[in-house]
Amino acid sequence: MSRFDQAKMLLQVKKIQKELQKMVITVEQGDGAVRVEITGEQKLKK
């Protein structure tokens, strides 16, 4: 793999990481008794 390919792949990874940071995943259990929201940065919101 050339250095150009590595640099291109690194840029793609950084772009995907930025997109993931904007995402929020919500999980519910027990008919909504427990609800967790976590960001793409792996930080709990609620």
N, CA, C and O atoms as a GROMACS GRO file, in nm:
protein
  184
    1MET      N    1   0.086  -0.117   0.000
    1MET     CA    2   0.000   0.000   0.000
    1MET      C    3   0.090   0.124   0.000
    1MET      O    4   0.180   0.136   0.083
    2SER      N    5   0.065   0.213  -0.093
    2SER     CA    6   0.148   0.332  -0.104
    2SER      C    7   0.110   0.434   0.003
    2SER      O    8   0.006   0.424   0.066
    3ARG      N    9   0.196   0.531   0.021
    3ARG     CA   10   0.170   0.638   0.119
    3ARG      C   11   0.046   0.718   0.080
    3ARG      O   12  -0.029   0.764   0.166
    4PHE      N   13   0.025   0.734  -0.050
    4PHE     CA   14  -0.094   0.805  -0.097
    4PHE      C   15  -0.221   0.731  -0.055
    4PHE      O   16  -0.316   0.792  -0.007
    5ASP      N   17  -0.221   0.598  -0.073
    5ASP     CA   18  -0.336   0.517  -0.033
    5ASP      C   19  -0.359   0.524   0.118
    5ASP      O   20  -0.473   0.530   0.164
    6GLN      N   21  -0.251   0.524   0.195
    6GLN     CA   22  -0.262   0.534   0.340
    6GLN      C   23  -0.321   0.668   0.381
    6GLN      O   24  -0.407   0.675   0.469
    7ALA      N   25  -0.276   0.774   0.318
    7ALA     CA   26  -0.326   0.908   0.350
    7ALA      C   27  -0.474   0.919   0.313
    7ALA      O   28  -0.553   0.978   0.387
    8LYS      N   29  -0.509   0.863   0.199
    8LYS     CA   30  -0.649   0.865   0.155
    8LYS      C   31  -0.738   0.788   0.254
    8LYS      O   32  -0.847   0.833   0.288
    9MET      N   33  -0.690   0.673   0.299
    9MET     CA   34  -0.766   0.592   0.394
    9MET      C   35  -0.780   0.666   0.528
    9MET      O   36  -0.887   0.662   0.590
   10LEU      N   37  -0.675   0.732   0.571
   10LEU     CA   38  -0.679   0.808   0.696
   10LEU      C   39  -0.782   0.921   0.689
   10LEU      O   40  -0.853   0.946   0.786
   11LEU      N   41  -0.789   0.988   0.576
   11LEU     CA   42  -0.889   1.094   0.558
   11LEU      C   43  -1.030   1.038   0.564
   11LEU      O   44  -1.120   1.100   0.622
   12GLN      N   45  -1.050   0.921   0.505
   12GLN     CA   46  -1.181   0.856   0.509
   12GLN      C   47  -1.219   0.819   0.653
   12GLN      O   48  -1.334   0.836   0.693
   13VAL      N   49  -1.123   0.768   0.728
   13VAL     CA   50  -1.148   0.730   0.868
   13VAL      C   51  -1.187   0.853   0.949
   13VAL      O   52  -1.282   0.849   1.027
   14LYS      N   53  -1.116   0.963   0.931
   14LYS     CA   54  -1.147   1.086   1.005
   14LYS      C   55  -1.284   1.139   0.969
   14LYS      O   56  -1.356   1.190   1.055
   15LYS      N   57  -1.322   1.128   0.842
   15LYS     CA   58  -1.454   1.173   0.798
   15LYS      C   59  -1.564   1.090   0.864
   15LYS      O   60  -1.664   1.143   0.912
   16ILE      N   61  -1.545   0.959   0.867
   16ILE     CA   62  -1.642   0.869   0.928
   16ILE      C   63  -1.652   0.894   1.078
   16ILE      O   64  -1.761   0.891   1.134
   17GLN      N   65  -1.538   0.919   1.144
   17GLN     CA   66  -1.539   0.948   1.287
   17GLN      C   67  -1.620   1.074   1.317
   17GLN      O   68  -1.693   1.079   1.416
   18LYS      N   69  -1.606   1.176   1.233
   18LYS     CA   70  -1.684   1.300   1.251
   18LYS      C   71  -1.833   1.273   1.235
   18LYS      O   72  -1.914   1.327   1.310
   19GLU      N   73  -1.869   1.189   1.139
   19GLU     CA   74  -2.010   1.155   1.118
   19GLU      C   75  -2.064   1.077   1.239
   19GLU      O   76  -2.177   1.100   1.281
   20LEU      N   77  -1.985   0.988   1.293
   20LEU     CA   78  -2.028   0.908   1.408
   20LEU      C   79  -2.046   0.996   1.532
   20LEU      O   80  -2.134   0.969   1.614
   21GLN      N   81  -1.965   1.100   1.546
   21GLN     CA   82  -1.976   1.189   1.661
   21GLN      C   83  -2.113   1.256   1.667
   21GLN      O   84  -2.160   1.292   1.775
   22LYS      N   85  -2.175   1.274   1.553
   22LYS     CA   86  -2.305   1.341   1.545
   22LYS      C   87  -2.420   1.246   1.578
   22LYS      O   88  -2.531   1.292   1.606
   23MET      N   89  -2.395   1.117   1.576
   23MET     CA   90  -2.501   1.018   1.596
   23MET      C   91  -2.534   1.001   1.744
   23MET      O   92  -2.447   1.011   1.830
   24VAL      N   93  -2.661   0.973   1.771
   24VAL     CA   94  -2.707   0.938   1.906
   24VAL      C   95  -2.787   0.809   1.895
   24VAL      O   96  -2.880   0.798   1.816
   25ILE      N   97  -2.749   0.711   1.975
   25ILE     CA   98  -2.816   0.582   1.975
   25ILE      C   99  -2.897   0.570   2.103
   25ILE      O  100  -2.846   0.595   2.212
   26THR      N  101  -3.024   0.532   2.089
   26THR     CA  102  -3.113   0.518   2.204
   26THR      C  103  -3.154   0.372   2.218
   26THR      O  104  -3.193   0.307   2.121
   27VAL      N  105  -3.145   0.323   2.342
   27VAL     CA  106  -3.184   0.185   2.372
   27VAL      C  107  -3.281   0.189   2.490
   27VAL      O  108  -3.257   0.258   2.590
   28GLU      N  109  -3.392   0.114   2.478
   28GLU     CA  110  -3.492   0.107   2.586
   28GLU      C  111  -3.511  -0.038   2.627
   28GLU      O  112  -3.503  -0.129   2.545
   29GLN      N  113  -3.536  -0.057   2.756
   29GLN     CA  114  -3.567  -0.189   2.811
   29GLN      C  115  -3.681  -0.174   2.910
   29GLN      O  116  -3.702  -0.066   2.965
   30GLY      N  117  -3.752  -0.281   2.934
   30GLY     CA  118  -3.858  -0.283   3.034
   30GLY      C  119  -3.970  -0.185   3.004
   30GLY      O  120  -4.010  -0.108   3.091
   31ASP      N  121  -4.021  -0.187   2.879
   31ASP     CA  122  -4.128  -0.096   2.836
   31ASP      C  123  -4.095   0.049   2.867
   31ASP      O  124  -4.184   0.125   2.906
   32GLY      N  125  -3.970   0.088   2.848
   32GLY     CA  126  -3.929   0.227   2.867
   32GLY      C  127  -3.886   0.260   3.009
   32GLY      O  128  -3.855   0.376   3.038
   33ALA      N  129  -3.883   0.161   3.098
   33ALA     CA  130  -3.840   0.186   3.236
   33ALA      C  131  -3.694   0.230   3.242
   33ALA      O  132  -3.656   0.312   3.325
   34VAL      N  133  -3.614   0.174   3.152
   34VAL     CA  134  -3.473   0.212   3.144
   34VAL      C  135  -3.447   0.256   3.001
   34VAL      O  136  -3.472   0.183   2.905
   35ARG      N  137  -3.395   0.377   2.988
   35ARG     CA  138  -3.365   0.431   2.856
   35ARG      C  139  -3.226   0.493   2.861
   35ARG      O  140  -3.195   0.572   2.950
   36VAL      N  141  -3.143   0.457   2.764
   36VAL     CA  142  -3.006   0.507   2.758
   36VAL      C  143  -2.984   0.570   2.621
   36VAL      O  144  -3.020   0.513   2.518
   37GLU      N  145  -2.923   0.688   2.622
   37GLU     CA  146  -2.881   0.753   2.498
   37GLU      C  147  -2.730   0.769   2.505
   37GLU      O  148  -2.675   0.818   2.604
   38ILE      N  149  -2.664   0.728   2.398
   38ILE     CA  150  -2.518   0.737   2.392
   38ILE      C  151  -2.478   0.799   2.259
   38ILE      O  152  -2.540   0.771   2.156
   39THR      N  153  -2.377   0.883   2.261
   39THR     CA  154  -2.332   0.950   2.140
   39THR      C  155  -2.227   0.866   2.069
   39THR      O  156  -2.177   0.767   2.124
   40GLY      N  157  -2.195   0.905   1.948
   40GLY     CA  158  -2.090   0.838   1.873
   40GLY      C  159  -1.953   0.855   1.936
   40GLY      O  160  -1.858   0.787   1.898
   41GLU      N  161  -1.943   0.948   2.032
   41GLU     CA  162  -1.818   0.967   2.105
   41GLU      C  163  -1.814   0.878   2.228
   41GLU      O  164  -1.722   0.889   2.310
   42GLN      N  165  -1.913   0.790   2.242
   42GLN     CA  166  -1.926   0.696   2.353
   42GLN      C  167  -1.945   0.770   2.485
   42GLN      O  168  -1.888   0.732   2.587
   43LYS      N  169  -2.026   0.876   2.481
   43LYS     CA  170  -2.062   0.950   2.602
   43LYS      C  171  -2.212   0.935   2.625
   43LYS      O  172  -2.292   0.948   2.532
   44LEU      N  173  -2.249   0.908   2.751
   44LEU     CA  174  -2.391   0.895   2.785
   44LEU      C  175  -2.456   1.032   2.788
   44LEU      O  176  -2.400   1.127   2.843
   45LYS      N  177  -2.574   1.042   2.727
   45LYS     CA  178  -2.650   1.166   2.729
   45LYS      C  179  -2.756   1.162   2.837
   45LYS      O  180  -2.776   1.259   2.910
   46LYS      N  181  -2.825   1.049   2.848
   46LYS     CA  182  -2.934   1.033   2.946
   46LYS      C  183  -2.926   0.895   3.007
   46LYS      O  184  -3.008   0.860   3.093
   0.00000   0.00000   0.00000
